[in-house]
Amino acid sequence: AQKVTQVQTEISVVEKEDVTLDCVYETRDTTYYLFWYKQPPSGELVFLIRRNSFDEQNEISGRYSWNFQKSTSSFNFTITASQVVDSAVYFCALSDRTQGGSEKLVFGKGMKLTVNP
Amino acid sequence: NAGVTQTPKFRVLKTGQSMTLLCAQDMNHEYMYWYRQDPGMGLRLIHYSVGEGTTAKGEVPDGYNVSRLKKQNFLLGLESAAPSQTSVYFCASSWVGVSNQPQHFGDGTRLSIL
């Protein structure tokens, strides 16, 4: 069965520190997709990134970077020089394809990041 | 662009009451989903729909019913609300499956059952 584990439940850092959010997954599929979503204190869910299982290149977007390693079934997210606005709950998610071919997401339990000034 | 709109945003119910949560999307998406979010549990899928007139059970479907009579709307019903259904409910939609594009989420409905 599909499973996403975010071991860290809560992290607190001081502004400008780098922080890495870990995500480990289990999947029965050979082709799958991984996602990160951000949920700021206002409550909405914001899509950050999607990565397919064939693309193991690391990705960088501004202060955000993602490290995808199939060998360890991990898709870690690093925020460089964190800012107070990065304070949020971050969710890692994994695609789940049903026998009928439809697709849905399985989410990790989330990790609450607090960046203090 | 409205995107995914959830109605209502907040609601308080008494145990045993019924209600319907409405999700509307204006992106012509085929797939729609209902999740619930509880502290320490992440988002768990309740029901989903892969097209107008279709519905399927997710991870935690008990106590809920859904309908997708129109492509743009996905309704979540609680026939007899229970305190265990106190949660934040999110609706999401996507063009086809997640392999094509990510899900777009509504802003959530905070539901309290007393």
HADDOCK unambig.tbl for C-alpha pairs under 7 A between the chains (distance, minus, plus):
assign (segid A and resid 33 and name CA) (segid B and resid 99 and name CA) 6.55 0.50 0.50
assign (segid A and resid 43 and name CA) (segid B and resid 107 and name CA) 6.83 0.50 0.50
assign (segid A and resid 44 and name CA) (segid B and resid 107 and name CA) 4.86 0.50 0.50
assign (segid A and resid 44 and name CA) (segid B and resid 108 and name CA) 6.96 0.50 0.50
assign (segid A and resid 45 and name CA) (segid B and resid 105 and name CA) 6.19 0.50 0.50
assign (segid A and resid 95 and name CA) (segid B and resid 98 and name CA) 6.65 0.50 0.50
assign (segid A and resid 102 and name CA) (segid B and resid 50 and name CA) 6.90 0.50 0.50
assign (segid A and resid 102 and name CA) (segid B and resid 97 and name CA) 6.53 0.50 0.50
assign (segid A and resid 103 and name CA) (segid B and resid 97 and name CA) 4.95 0.50 0.50
assign (segid A and resid 103 and name CA) (segid B and resid 98 and name CA) 6.15 0.50 0.50
assign (segid A and resid 104 and name CA) (segid B and resid 97 and name CA) 6.93 0.50 0.50
assign (segid A and resid 104 and name CA) (segid B and resid 98 and name CA) 6.62 0.50 0.50
assign (segid A and resid 107 and name CA) (segid B and resid 42 and name CA) 6.32 0.50 0.50
assign (segid A and resid 107 and name CA) (segid B and resid 43 and name CA) 5.90 0.50 0.50
assign (segid A and resid 108 and name CA) (segid B and resid 42 and name CA) 5.84 0.50 0.50
assign (segid A and resid 109 and name CA) (segid B and resid 40 and name CA) 5.86 0.50 0.50
assign (segid A and resid 109 and name CA) (segid B and resid 41 and name CA) 4.92 0.50 0.50
assign (segid A and resid 109 and name CA) (segid B and resid 42 and name CA) 3.74 0.50 0.50
assign (segid A and resid 110 and name CA) (segid B and resid 42 and name CA) 5.58 0.50 0.50
